[in-house]
Amino acid sequence: MGETTIGTIETLLESAIEETDDSDISFKIRSALQLLMVVEEQHVAARDALEEVEIEDEVRADLRDLGYLD
């Protein structure tokens, strides 16, 4: 599975696509994967924006602990 929550969800959805023969279900899962990619892009953009902003050391540490910063 993926190292991140998003990666894990992606792996699970891809596995579900492989296991179904129902075209309607496959379409819904592929749509969910596309939406997940948008969420990941937004997360990366927010993380990058936080990296560039001046933030108090304590707040930065809290954001890092929560997974918003590397």
KOLGUBA-662250 format. One record per residue: residue in one letter; x, y, z of N, C-alpha, C, O, CB in turn; residue number from 1. Coordinates in steps of 0.2 Angstrom, whole numbers, plus 5000, padded with zeros to 4 digits. Glycine has a CB too. Layout:
+--------+------+------+------+------+------+------+------+------+------+------+------+------+------+------+------+-----+
| residu |  n.x |  n.y |  n.z | ca.x | ca.y | ca.z |  c.x |  c.y |  c.z |  o.x |  o.y |  o.z | cb.x | cb.y | cb.z | num |
+--------+------+------+------+------+------+------+------+------+------+------+------+------+------+------+------+-----+
|      A |    X |    Y |    Z |    X |    Y |    Z |    X |    Y |    Z |    X |    Y |    Z |    X |    Y |    Z | NUM |
...
+--------+------+------+------+------+------+------+------+------+------+------+------+------+------+------+------+-----+
//
This chain:
+--------+------+------+------+------+------+------+------+------+------+------+------+------+------+------+------+-----+
| residu |  n.x |  n.y |  n.z | ca.x | ca.y | ca.z |  c.x |  c.y |  c.z |  o.x |  o.y |  o.z | cb.x | cb.y | cb.z | num |
+--------+------+------+------+------+------+------+------+------+------+------+------+------+------+------+------+-----+
|      M | 5004 | 4994 | 5000 | 5000 | 5000 | 5000 | 5004 | 5006 | 5000 | 5010 | 5006 | 5001 | 4995 | 5000 | 5006 |   1 |
|      G | 5001 | 5012 | 4998 | 5005 | 5018 | 4998 | 5008 | 5020 | 5005 | 5005 | 5018 | 5010 | 5001 | 5023 | 4995 |   2 |
|      E | 5012 | 5025 | 5005 | 5015 | 5027 | 5011 | 5011 | 5033 | 5014 | 5011 | 5034 | 5020 | 5022 | 5030 | 5010 |   3 |
|      T | 5007 | 5036 | 5010 | 5003 | 5041 | 5013 | 4995 | 5039 | 5013 | 4994 | 5034 | 5010 | 5003 | 5048 | 5009 |   4 |
|      T | 4991 | 5042 | 5016 | 4984 | 5041 | 5016 | 4981 | 5041 | 5009 | 4978 | 5036 | 5007 | 4980 | 5046 | 5021 |   5 |
|      I | 4983 | 5046 | 5005 | 4981 | 5046 | 4998 | 4983 | 5041 | 4994 | 4980 | 5038 | 4990 | 4983 | 5053 | 4995 |   6 |
|      G | 4990 | 5039 | 4995 | 4993 | 5033 | 4992 | 4989 | 5027 | 4993 | 4988 | 5022 | 4989 | 5000 | 5032 | 4993 |   7 |
|      T | 4987 | 5026 | 5000 | 4984 | 5020 | 5002 | 4977 | 5019 | 4999 | 4975 | 5014 | 4996 | 4983 | 5019 | 5009 |   8 |
|      I | 4973 | 5025 | 4999 | 4967 | 5025 | 4995 | 4967 | 5024 | 4988 | 4963 | 5020 | 4985 | 4963 | 5032 | 4996 |   9 |
|      E | 4972 | 5026 | 4985 | 4973 | 5025 | 4978 | 4975 | 5018 | 4976 | 4972 | 5015 | 4972 | 4980 | 5029 | 4975 |  10 |
|      T | 4979 | 5015 | 4980 | 4980 | 5008 | 4980 | 4974 | 5003 | 4980 | 4972 | 4999 | 4977 | 4985 | 5005 | 4985 |  11 |
|      L | 4970 | 5005 | 4985 | 4963 | 5001 | 4987 | 4959 | 5002 | 4981 | 4955 | 4997 | 4979 | 4960 | 5004 | 4993 |  12 |
|      L | 4958 | 5008 | 4978 | 4953 | 5009 | 4973 | 4956 | 5006 | 4966 | 4952 | 5003 | 4963 | 4953 | 5017 | 4971 |  13 |
|      E | 4962 | 5006 | 4965 | 4965 | 5002 | 4959 | 4964 | 4995 | 4960 | 4962 | 4992 | 4955 | 4972 | 5004 | 4958 |  14 |
|      S | 4964 | 4992 | 4966 | 4963 | 4985 | 4967 | 4956 | 4984 | 4966 | 4954 | 4978 | 4963 | 4965 | 4983 | 4974 |  15 |
|      A | 4951 | 4988 | 4968 | 4944 | 4987 | 4967 | 4942 | 4987 | 4960 | 4938 | 4983 | 4957 | 4940 | 4992 | 4971 |  16 |
|      I | 4946 | 4991 | 4956 | 4944 | 4991 | 4948 | 4946 | 4985 | 4945 | 4942 | 4982 | 4941 | 4948 | 4997 | 4945 |  17 |
|      E | 4952 | 4982 | 4947 | 4954 | 4975 | 4945 | 4949 | 4970 | 4947 | 4949 | 4965 | 4943 | 4961 | 4974 | 4947 |  18 |
|      E | 4946 | 4970 | 4952 | 4942 | 4965 | 4955 | 4934 | 4965 | 4952 | 4931 | 4961 | 4954 | 4942 | 4965 | 4962 |  19 |
|      T | 4933 | 4970 | 4949 | 4926 | 4971 | 4947 | 4925 | 4970 | 4939 | 4929 | 4973 | 4935 | 4923 | 4978 | 4949 |  20 |
|      D | 4919 | 4967 | 4937 | 4918 | 4967 | 4930 | 4912 | 4971 | 4928 | 4910 | 4972 | 4922 | 4916 | 4959 | 4928 |  21 |
|      D | 4909 | 4975 | 4933 | 4904 | 4979 | 4932 | 4906 | 4986 | 4929 | 4910 | 4990 | 4933 | 4900 | 4980 | 4938 |  22 |
|      S | 4905 | 4988 | 4923 | 4907 | 4994 | 4920 | 4905 | 5000 | 4924 | 4908 | 5005 | 4924 | 4905 | 4994 | 4913 |  23 |
|      D | 4899 | 5000 | 4927 | 4896 | 5006 | 4930 | 4901 | 5007 | 4937 | 4902 | 5013 | 4938 | 4889 | 5005 | 4932 |  24 |
|      I | 4902 | 5002 | 4940 | 4906 | 5002 | 4946 | 4913 | 5004 | 4944 | 4916 | 5009 | 4948 | 4906 | 4995 | 4950 |  25 |
|      S | 4916 | 5002 | 4939 | 4923 | 5004 | 4937 | 4923 | 5011 | 4935 | 4928 | 5014 | 4937 | 4925 | 5000 | 4931 |  26 |
|      F | 4918 | 5014 | 4932 | 4917 | 5021 | 4930 | 4917 | 5025 | 4937 | 4921 | 5030 | 4937 | 4911 | 5022 | 4926 |  27 |
|      K | 4913 | 5023 | 4942 | 4913 | 5027 | 4948 | 4920 | 5026 | 4952 | 4922 | 5032 | 4954 | 4908 | 5024 | 4952 |  28 |
|      I | 4923 | 5021 | 4952 | 4930 | 5020 | 4955 | 4935 | 5024 | 4951 | 4939 | 5028 | 4954 | 4932 | 5013 | 4955 |  29 |
|      R | 4935 | 5024 | 4945 | 4940 | 5028 | 4941 | 4938 | 5036 | 4942 | 4943 | 5040 | 4943 | 4939 | 5027 | 4933 |  30 |
|      S | 4932 | 5038 | 4943 | 4930 | 5045 | 4944 | 4933 | 5047 | 4951 | 4935 | 5052 | 4952 | 4923 | 5046 | 4944 |  31 |
|      A | 4932 | 5042 | 4956 | 4935 | 5043 | 4963 | 4942 | 5044 | 4962 | 4945 | 5048 | 4966 | 4933 | 5037 | 4967 |  32 |
|      L | 4946 | 5040 | 4958 | 4953 | 5041 | 4958 | 4955 | 5048 | 4955 | 4960 | 5051 | 4957 | 4956 | 5035 | 4953 |  33 |
|      Q | 4951 | 5050 | 4950 | 4952 | 5057 | 4947 | 4951 | 5062 | 4952 | 4955 | 5067 | 4953 | 4948 | 5058 | 4941 |  34 |
|      L | 4946 | 5061 | 4956 | 4945 | 5066 | 4962 | 4951 | 5066 | 4967 | 4953 | 5071 | 4970 | 4938 | 5065 | 4965 |  35 |
|      L | 4953 | 5060 | 4968 | 4958 | 5059 | 4973 | 4965 | 5063 | 4971 | 4968 | 5066 | 4975 | 4960 | 5052 | 4974 |  36 |
|      M | 4966 | 5062 | 4964 | 4972 | 5066 | 4961 | 4971 | 5073 | 4962 | 4976 | 5077 | 4964 | 4973 | 5064 | 4954 |  37 |
|      V | 4965 | 5076 | 4962 | 4964 | 5083 | 4963 | 4965 | 5085 | 4970 | 4968 | 5090 | 4972 | 4957 | 5085 | 4961 |  38 |
|      V | 4963 | 5081 | 4975 | 4964 | 5082 | 4982 | 4972 | 5082 | 4983 | 4974 | 5086 | 4987 | 4960 | 5076 | 4986 |  39 |
|      E | 4975 | 5077 | 4980 | 4982 | 5077 | 4981 | 4986 | 5083 | 4979 | 4990 | 5086 | 4982 | 4985 | 5071 | 4978 |  40 |
|      E | 4984 | 5085 | 4973 | 4987 | 5092 | 4970 | 4986 | 5098 | 4975 | 4990 | 5102 | 4976 | 4984 | 5093 | 4963 |  41 |
|      Q | 4979 | 5098 | 4977 | 4978 | 5103 | 4982 | 4982 | 5103 | 4988 | 4984 | 5108 | 4991 | 4970 | 5103 | 4984 |  42 |
|      H | 4983 | 5097 | 4991 | 4987 | 5096 | 4997 | 4994 | 5098 | 4996 | 4997 | 5101 | 5000 | 4987 | 5088 | 4999 |  43 |
|      V | 4997 | 5096 | 4990 | 5004 | 5098 | 4988 | 5004 | 5106 | 4988 | 5009 | 5109 | 4990 | 5006 | 5095 | 4982 |  44 |
|      A | 4999 | 5109 | 4985 | 5000 | 5116 | 4984 | 4999 | 5120 | 4991 | 5003 | 5124 | 4992 | 4994 | 5118 | 4979 |  45 |
|      A | 4995 | 5117 | 4995 | 4994 | 5120 | 5002 | 5001 | 5119 | 5006 | 5003 | 5124 | 5009 | 4988 | 5117 | 5005 |  46 |
|      R | 5004 | 5113 | 5005 | 5010 | 5112 | 5009 | 5015 | 5116 | 5006 | 5019 | 5119 | 5010 | 5012 | 5104 | 5008 |  47 |
|      D | 5016 | 5117 | 5000 | 5021 | 5122 | 4997 | 5020 | 5129 | 4999 | 5025 | 5132 | 5000 | 5021 | 5121 | 4989 |  48 |
|      A | 5014 | 5131 | 4999 | 5012 | 5138 | 5002 | 5014 | 5139 | 5009 | 5017 | 5144 | 5011 | 5005 | 5139 | 5001 |  49 |
|      L | 5013 | 5134 | 5013 | 5015 | 5134 | 5020 | 5022 | 5134 | 5021 | 5025 | 5137 | 5025 | 5012 | 5128 | 5024 |  50 |
|      E | 5026 | 5131 | 5017 | 5033 | 5131 | 5017 | 5036 | 5138 | 5016 | 5041 | 5139 | 5018 | 5036 | 5126 | 5012 |  51 |
|      E | 5033 | 5142 | 5012 | 5035 | 5148 | 5010 | 5034 | 5154 | 5014 | 5036 | 5159 | 5014 | 5033 | 5150 | 5003 |  52 |
|      V | 5029 | 5153 | 5019 | 5026 | 5158 | 5023 | 5030 | 5158 | 5030 | 5033 | 5153 | 5032 | 5019 | 5157 | 5025 |  53 |
|      E | 5031 | 5164 | 5033 | 5035 | 5164 | 5039 | 5030 | 5162 | 5044 | 5024 | 5165 | 5045 | 5037 | 5172 | 5040 |  54 |
|      I | 5031 | 5157 | 5048 | 5027 | 5154 | 5053 | 5032 | 5153 | 5059 | 5037 | 5152 | 5059 | 5024 | 5147 | 5051 |  55 |
|      E | 5029 | 5155 | 5065 | 5032 | 5153 | 5071 | 5035 | 5146 | 5072 | 5031 | 5142 | 5069 | 5028 | 5155 | 5078 |  56 |
|      D | 5040 | 5145 | 5075 | 5043 | 5139 | 5075 | 5039 | 5133 | 5078 | 5038 | 5128 | 5076 | 5050 | 5139 | 5079 |  57 |
|      E | 5035 | 5135 | 5084 | 5030 | 5131 | 5087 | 5025 | 5129 | 5082 | 5023 | 5123 | 5082 | 5028 | 5134 | 5093 |  58 |
|      V | 5022 | 5134 | 5079 | 5017 | 5132 | 5074 | 5019 | 5128 | 5068 | 5016 | 5123 | 5066 | 5013 | 5139 | 5071 |  59 |
|      R | 5025 | 5129 | 5066 | 5028 | 5125 | 5061 | 5029 | 5118 | 5063 | 5028 | 5113 | 5059 | 5035 | 5128 | 5058 |  60 |
|      A | 5031 | 5117 | 5069 | 5032 | 5110 | 5072 | 5026 | 5107 | 5072 | 5025 | 5101 | 5071 | 5036 | 5111 | 5079 |  61 |
|      D | 5020 | 5110 | 5075 | 5014 | 5107 | 5075 | 5011 | 5105 | 5068 | 5009 | 5100 | 5067 | 5009 | 5112 | 5078 |  62 |
|      L | 5012 | 5109 | 5063 | 5010 | 5108 | 5056 | 5014 | 5102 | 5054 | 5011 | 5097 | 5050 | 5011 | 5114 | 5052 |  63 |
|      R | 5020 | 5101 | 5055 | 5025 | 5096 | 5053 | 5022 | 5089 | 5057 | 5022 | 5084 | 5054 | 5032 | 5097 | 5055 |  64 |
|      D | 5020 | 5090 | 5063 | 5018 | 5084 | 5067 | 5011 | 5081 | 5064 | 5010 | 5075 | 5064 | 5017 | 5086 | 5074 |  65 |
|      L | 5007 | 5086 | 5061 | 5001 | 5084 | 5059 | 5001 | 5082 | 5051 | 4996 | 5079 | 5048 | 4996 | 5090 | 5059 |  66 |
|      G | 5007 | 5082 | 5048 | 5008 | 5080 | 5042 | 5007 | 5085 | 5036 | 5007 | 5083 | 5030 | 5004 | 5074 | 5041 |  67 |
|      Y | 5006 | 5091 | 5038 | 5005 | 5096 | 5033 | 5012 | 5099 | 5030 | 5012 | 5101 | 5025 | 5002 | 5102 | 5036 |  68 |
|      L | 5017 | 5098 | 5034 | 5024 | 5100 | 5031 | 5029 | 5094 | 5032 | 5028 | 5089 | 5036 | 5027 | 5106 | 5035 |  69 |
|      D | 5034 | 5094 | 5028 | 5039 | 5089 | 5028 | 5044 | 5090 | 5033 | 5049 | 5086 | 5034 | 5042 | 5087 | 5021 |  70 |
+--------+------+------+------+------+------+------+------+------+------+------+------+------+------+------+------+-----+
//
